[in-house]
Amino acid sequence: MVWKASLVKAFRCRVCDQPLHFENSACVSCGTRLGFSRDERAIVPVDGKGRYVDGHGGEWFVCRNLTLSGCTWLAPAEVGQCFACDLTRTRPRDDDARGLANYPDAERAKRHLVVELDTLGLPVMSKHEDAENGLAFDLLSSVEENVVIGHANGLITIDLAESEASHREKIRERLGESYRTMLGHFRHEVGHYYQWQLVRGDELLSECRELFGDDTLHYQREIDRHYADGPPMGWETSYISSYATMHPFEDFAETWAHYLHICDTIQTASEYSLTTVTPETSFSQFRDVVVGIWVPLSVALNMINQSMGHEDLYPFVIPDTVLDKLDFVASLSPST
């Protein structure tokens, strides 16, 4: 396995060269309307009708959900819906004011996730393309019903209440978690999806079970055990989080989420000259990325947060056993 940096995080206006943020719908400097081209992995100028013509003469239009969810991605048809929005199977009802208020944050996190998966070369298929193996999201409002965040056969369910910082903090404290974000939920749940899709065949399955444990253990019993007894003594030497100790499936998903945390943050830091990774930088093992780049970077970021009176940005310690797990997860990505 060879891990190479893939640096595509910073964007600039093609008209005036002003730095742009990923979600910009217009350049704050020259006023040019903008859209995100997934094919070009770039923010591109659009005309007064929200249209962009690519290098092959193809016409694209800003997603119809710009006002609803803040989506600036380009769709293949006028008044059409982009690929990222197509992944959403269920959204809040039009009369659910609180759900709709939380909805844009979830969609923003999902778009961020899709770009990261594309960067890593991971296949992202919707259930429109492949009903059996594709990916879809139910973004549900828990105003009137209990919503359980989870994954089942490619369908990921997200509780939109997690968009509210006060709600997340209450749950985080109740569960004794050190980190909880909307993007973190998406990264964790998509880890379940990719384990289901990529860990196939006797050799890979055997290696995965050697690292993460026997995934045939009864899932609900293991979850009940965890919430009744807590994590085992000394779990910190073998797991990235106490949540990972619940079941091998959760250990894999937690490790996968941290793989995405690490890759994305390193790439962003490099774009803004906070670390020296370049597209030519390569490592024979992902553990070398973690030890050589991520650990010193995360320590520095933690110190910066503390200087501003905040908690650590990355409140985790990565033991050797987890380095082995991260290596396995990274090996599943086509870009490594």
Secondary structure, 3 states (H helix, E strand, C coil): CCEECCCCCCEECCCCCCEECCCCCECCCCCCEEEEECCCCEEEECCCCCEEECCCCCEEEECCCHHHHCCCEEECCCCCCCHHHHCEEECCCCCCHHHHHHHHHHHHHHHHHHHHHHHCCCCCCECCCCCCCCEEEEEECCCCCCCCCEEECCEEEEEHHHHCHHHHHHHHHHHCCCCCCHHHHHHHHHHHHHHHHHCCCHHHHHHHHHHHCCCCCCHHHHHHHHHHHCCCCCHHHCCCCCHHHCCHHHHHHHHHHHHHHHHHHHHHHHHCCCCCCCCCCEECCHHHHHHHHHHHHHHHHHHHHHHCCCCCCCCCCCCHHHHHHHHHHHHCCCCC
